[in-house]
């Protein structure tokens, strides 16, 4: 009897151990769940990486666009074509005409310093162009002289400074002065006539305006320079005394 009881005890113990093993096996899905969590975590990290890549890509595309926009917003450099078109279109009539014709404007402009797009003073094309544009806005009497060949004491400190530079560039011989400095010392800017009826190119004798006219006439051609460069004085010739 005792042996049978002992045998049953062994059987019961074995069954109990088997039950414990099943319990441990049932916990395996929990472990699998942990693996699943790791998988979703990996997916999330992958999604974050993709988002970061998109953001980086967008940043990379923005930089060239910003540079292009800045280039588009930058003011265009002044050109003789733009300047002469503006001054010939806007500055007209007896009082405000600044050049004999567009060809003379382009020829003289080619001898000027280009300057910058924002120039409002100084002997430059940029300054003259900006004042021609201001004249178009309604200030022709004020701004057209500044847009002219000799700068109207704004686009250049003195008319004679621009005049002598332009004269020496065209009049290689025949002029009544030997150098730019000699021209400035003889230049009769005080004789500029600023009356309401007089233009920058008025041909009245004994006026600086008359000399400005003949300087522009000299810019027509080499032959014209031979004729008109000797007239850049108030002591003789068409601008001299009667």
C-alpha positions in Angstrom: 0.0 0.0 0.0 2.8 2.3 0.9 4.5 1.6 -2.3 1.3 2.5 -4.3 1.0 5.8 -2.4 4.6 6.6 -3.1 4.1 5.8 -6.8 1.0 8.1 -7.0 2.9 10.8 -5.3 5.5 10.5 -8.0 2.9 10.7 -10.7 1.3 13.7 -9.0 4.6 15.4 -8.8 5.4 14.8 -12.4 2.0 16.2 -13.4 2.6 19.2 -11.3 5.9 19.8 -12.9 4.4 19.5 -16.3 1.8 22.1 -15.4 4.5 24.5 -14.2 6.3 24.0 -17.6 3.0 24.9 -19.4 2.8 28.1 -17.4 6.3 29.1 -18.4 5.5 28.4 -22.0 2.3 30.6 -21.8 4.5 33.5 -20.8 6.3 33.4 -24.2 3.8 35.6 -26.0 4.6 38.3 -23.5 8.2 38.1 -24.7 7.0 38.2 -28.3 5.1 41.3 -27.5 8.3 42.9 -26.3 9.9 42.1 -29.7 6.8 43.6 -31.4 7.3 46.8 -29.4 10.9 46.9 -30.5 9.8 46.6 -34.1 7.3 49.4 -33.9 10.0 51.5 -32.2 12.3 50.8 -35.1 9.6 51.8 -37.6 9.1 55.1 -35.7 12.8 55.8 -35.8 12.7 55.2 -39.5 9.8 57.6 -40.0 11.6 60.3 -38.0 14.7 59.8 -40.1 12.6 60.3 -43.3 11.1 63.4 -41.9 14.5 64.8 -41.0 15.6 64.0 -44.5 12.6 65.8 -46.0 13.4 68.9 -43.8 17.0 68.8 -44.9 16.0 68.5 -48.5 13.6 71.5 -48.1 16.4 73.6 -46.5 18.8 72.7 -49.4 16.2 73.8 -52.0 15.5 77.1 -50.2 19.1 78.4 -50.2 19.4 78.7 -54.0 15.9 80.2 -54.2 16.9 82.9 -51.7 20.0 83.7 -53.7 18.0 84.0 -56.9 15.5 86.3 -55.2 18.3 88.5 -53.9 19.8 88.7 -57.4 16.4 89.6 -58.9 15.9 92.4 -56.3 19.4 93.9 -56.9 19.1 97.2 -59.0 20.4 96.9 -62.5 23.8 98.6 -63.2 23.4 101.9 -65.1 23.9 101.8 -68.8 24.3 104.5 -71.5 21.3 103.1 -73.4 19.1 103.4 -70.3 20.4 106.8 -69.4 20.1 108.3 -72.9 16.7 106.9 -73.4 15.5 108.5 -70.1 17.1 111.9 -70.6 16.1 112.2 -74.3 12.5 111.2 -73.5 12.0 113.4 -70.4 14.2 116.4 -70.8 12.8 118.2 -73.8 11.9 121.7 -74.9 13.8 125.0 -75.0 14.6 125.0 -71.3 15.3 121.4 -70.5 16.9 119.8 -73.6 20.3 118.4 -72.5 21.7 116.9 -75.7 21.6 117.8 -79.4 20.5 114.2 -80.2 20.6 110.7 -78.9 23.8 109.9 -80.9 25.7 112.7 -79.1 24.3 111.5 -75.8 25.6 108.0 -76.3 29.0 109.2 -77.6 29.5 111.5 -74.5 28.2 108.9 -72.1 30.8 106.4 -73.2 33.5 108.8 -71.8 31.8 109.0 -68.4 32.4 106.9 -65.3 29.6 104.3 -65.0 29.2 104.6 -61.2 26.5 102.8 -59.2 22.8 102.2 -59.5 22.1 104.2 -56.4 24.3 107.3 -57.2 22.6 110.6 -56.5 25.7 112.7 -56.8 29.1 112.5 -58.5 30.2 112.6 -62.1 28.7 109.3 -63.1 26.2 107.8 -65.5 24.3 106.4 -62.5 23.8 109.8 -61.0 22.6 111.3 -64.3 20.3 108.4 -64.9 18.7 108.7 -61.5 18.1 112.4 -61.9 16.6 111.8 -65.4 14.2 109.4 -63.6 13.4 112.0 -61.0 12.7 114.5 -63.7 10.2 112.1 -65.2 8.4 112.1 -61.9 7.6 115.8 -62.3 10.7 117.8 -61.6 12.0 118.5 -65.0 13.2 122.1 -64.3 15.1 120.9 -61.2 16.5 117.6 -62.3 17.1 117.8 -66.0 20.2 120.0 -65.6 21.6 117.4 -63.2 21.0 114.7 -65.8 22.9 116.6 -68.5 26.4 116.2 -69.8 28.0 118.5 -67.3 26.0 117.4 -64.3 24.4 120.7 -63.3 26.6 121.0 -60.2 25.0 117.8 -58.7 26.3 115.0 -60.8 29.8 116.5 -60.4 30.8 119.3 -58.1 31.2 121.8 -61.0 30.1 121.9 -64.6 33.7 122.7 -65.7 35.0 119.5 -64.1 32.8 117.3 -66.4 33.2 119.7 -69.3 37.0 119.6 -69.3 37.1 115.8 -68.9 34.7 115.4 -71.9 36.6 118.0 -73.9 40.0 116.4 -73.4 38.5 113.0 -74.4 37.3 114.3 -77.8 39.5 117.3 -78.6 42.9 115.7 -79.2 44.0 118.8 -81.1 42.7 122.3 -81.8 41.3 123.0 -78.4 42.2 126.3 -76.7 43.8 124.5 -73.8 46.6 121.9 -73.4 45.4 119.7 -70.6 42.4 119.0 -68.3 44.0 121.2 -65.6 44.6 124.0 -68.1 41.0 123.7 -69.3 39.7 124.0 -65.7 41.8 127.1 -65.1 40.3 128.8 -68.1 36.8 127.4 -67.9 34.3 130.3 -67.5 31.7 128.5 -65.5 30.7 131.8 -64.0 29.4 132.8 -67.4 26.8 130.0 -67.4 23.4 131.5 -68.1 20.6 130.1 -66.0 17.8 132.4 -67.1 14.3 130.9 -67.7 14.7 131.2 -71.5 18.2 129.7 -71.7 18.9 126.0 -72.0 22.2 124.2 -71.3 22.8 124.4 -75.0 21.9 128.0 -75.6 24.2 129.5 -78.3 24.2 133.1 -77.0 27.7 134.5 -77.3 29.8 135.0 -74.2 28.1 132.2 -72.3 29.3 128.9 -71.0 26.2 127.4 -72.5 27.5 128.2 -75.9 30.7 126.3 -75.1 28.7 123.3 -74.0 26.8 123.4 -77.3 30.0 123.3 -79.4 31.5 120.5 -77.2 28.5 118.4 -78.1 28.8 119.4 -81.7 32.4 118.2 -81.6 31.2 114.7 -80.5 29.5 114.1 -83.9 32.6 112.9 -85.6 36.4 113.4 -85.9 35.7 116.0 -88.6 33.3 117.8 -86.4 35.8 117.8 -83.6 38.3 119.6 -85.9 35.7 122.2 -86.5 34.2 122.7 -83.1 37.0 122.1 -80.6 38.5 125.5 -81.3 35.2 127.1 -80.4 35.5 126.1 -76.7 36.4 129.6 -75.6 34.7 132.9 -74.9 37.6 134.9 -76.3 37.0 134.2 -80.0 34.9 132.3 -82.5 31.1 131.7 -82.3 31.1 132.0 -78.4 33.4 135.0 -78.3 32.5 138.6 -78.4 30.9 140.1 -81.5 
